[in-house]
Amino acid sequence: MDLFNTKYLPNCRDVANKSHPDCCNDLRRTPSDEEEKYDTSQYDDDLTAYKVGAVSPKLASSLLSKQDGSLPSELAWSLLRNMTTHEDYRDKILEEYRKTI
């Protein structure tokens, strides 16, 4: 399947395709070259629910090692987000994890 191959998608800027189902919805419209691109900066904001240090590296390592599905997704996201933005914290968690394997 080539669902997203551009040669199979309608050119929504072409007036002839104006009534095509994929072109008539404002949510699917293609921004013109003059229009500003979609602002994705919101995804770079600090979205951590738990501040670094609120969960010790040892506990974080233990929590992230769980495989039973009992770790709340918000906590998992926060720990992983903190690990990506705080190298020191990540290294301490990985150090604790290595002790368990």
C-alpha positions in Angstrom: 0.0 0.0 0.0 1.2 3.4 -0.9 -1.3 5.5 1.0 1.0 8.4 1.5 2.9 8.3 -1.7 2.4 11.8 -3.1 1.7 10.6 -6.6 -1.5 9.0 -5.3 -2.7 12.0 -3.2 -4.7 14.8 -4.8 -3.1 18.2 -5.2 -5.3 20.3 -3.0 -4.0 23.5 -4.4 -5.4 22.6 -7.8 -8.8 24.1 -8.3 -9.9 21.0 -10.2 -9.5 19.0 -6.9 -11.5 21.5 -4.8 -14.4 19.1 -4.2 -12.1 16.1 -3.5 -12.9 14.7 0.0 -9.4 15.1 1.1 -9.2 18.7 0.0 -12.5 20.2 1.0 -12.0 19.9 4.8 -10.4 22.9 6.4 -8.5 20.6 8.8 -6.8 18.9 5.9 -6.0 22.0 3.8 -2.5 22.6 2.7 -1.1 25.9 3.9 0.0 28.3 1.1 3.6 29.2 0.8 2.9 32.6 2.3 1.2 31.2 5.4 3.1 30.5 8.5 3.8 26.8 9.1 2.2 25.1 12.1 3.8 26.1 15.4 5.2 23.0 17.0 7.0 24.7 19.9 4.3 23.5 22.3 5.8 20.1 22.0 9.2 21.3 23.3 7.7 22.9 26.4 8.6 21.3 29.8 5.8 18.8 30.3 7.1 16.9 33.2 4.7 16.3 36.0 7.5 15.4 38.5 10.5 17.6 38.9 13.9 16.1 38.7 14.9 14.7 42.1 11.3 14.1 43.2 11.9 10.5 42.3 15.3 9.1 43.2 17.3 7.5 40.5 17.1 4.2 42.3 13.3 4.3 42.4 13.1 5.6 38.9 15.2 2.7 37.7 13.0 0.3 39.5 9.8 1.9 38.2 11.0 2.0 34.6 12.0 -1.7 34.8 8.4 -2.7 35.6 6.8 -5.0 33.0 3.4 -5.6 34.6 1.7 -2.4 33.4 1.3 -0.9 36.8 3.4 2.2 36.2 1.2 5.2 35.5 1.8 6.5 32.1 2.1 10.1 33.4 4.9 9.0 35.7 6.7 7.0 33.0 6.4 10.0 30.6 7.8 12.4 33.2 10.7 10.1 34.1 11.6 9.6 30.5 11.2 13.3 29.7 13.5 14.2 32.7 16.0 11.6 31.4 16.1 13.3 28.0 16.5 16.8 29.4 18.8 16.1 32.4 21.9 14.1 31.4 23.1 13.7 35.0 19.8 12.3 36.1 19.7 9.9 33.2 23.2 8.6 33.9 22.3 8.0 37.6 19.2 6.0 36.6 21.1 4.0 34.1 23.8 3.3 36.7 21.2 2.0 39.1 19.6 -0.1 36.4 23.0 -1.7 35.5 23.4 -2.8 39.1 20.2 -4.9 38.7 21.3 -6.8 35.6 
